[in-house]
Amino acid sequence: MVIEASTREKPSFAVIDAIVHKHNVEAGAVIPVLQEIQETYGYVPPVAIQRIAENMNVPASEVFGIVTFYAQFRLQPLGKNLIKVCHGTACHLCGTETVAERLSQVTGAREGETSQDGMFTVERVACLGCCSLAPCIMVNGETYGRLTPEAIDKIVNEIRKKEAKEIPAPVG
């Protein structure tokens, strides 16, 4: 059960407890519990860390250590649009730093962050495997290549226009 960002609910002790108990409350099950919590909420809410620790009789610092050690876990929800910025060798040589800087300016999110409006999460990745398109980014699974700062403006503006069209007009 994945809760979409637009309908994301507040973390529930009942849901967290059910997930923990499903995994037999064994200390070795912390990672599968965290994976299911993240699958449910889209991230690992801070309240879940404490609740998991209480239910599994392990220190909260240990659970937090696992969440922060493994790159698969997030402590904040993703934005509506996930942008992965390639920092592989080819992209680096072709100017990914200027592309990343412009992306930060137009979205309001630096790499590793989500914009305040919840519209964009920007992630730094080692390689997207599109070296012939360097520098490149991936937006919600779609690859954009041979980018310039001006191309970033166009891509982000198109996303904003698309989002504006999806918002229903108020009735009244």
Sequence and secondary structure as in RCSB ss.txt:
>XXXX:A:sequence
MVIEASTREKPSFAVIDAIVHKHNVEAGAVIPVLQEIQETYGYVPPVAIQRIAENMNVPASEVFGIVTFYAQFRL
QPLGKNLIKVCHGTACHLCGTETVAERLSQVTGAREGETSQDGMFTVERVACLGCCSLAPCIMVNGETYGRLTPE
AIDKIVNEIRKKEAKEIPAPVG
>XXXX:A:secstr
    GGG     HHHHHHHHHHTTT GGGHHHHHHHHHHHHSS  HHHHHHHHHHHTS HHHHHHHHHHSTT  S
S   SEEEEEE SHHHHHTTHHHHHHHHHHHHS  TTEE TTSSEEEEEES  S GGG S EEETTEEE S  HH
HHHHHHHHHHHHHHHHS     
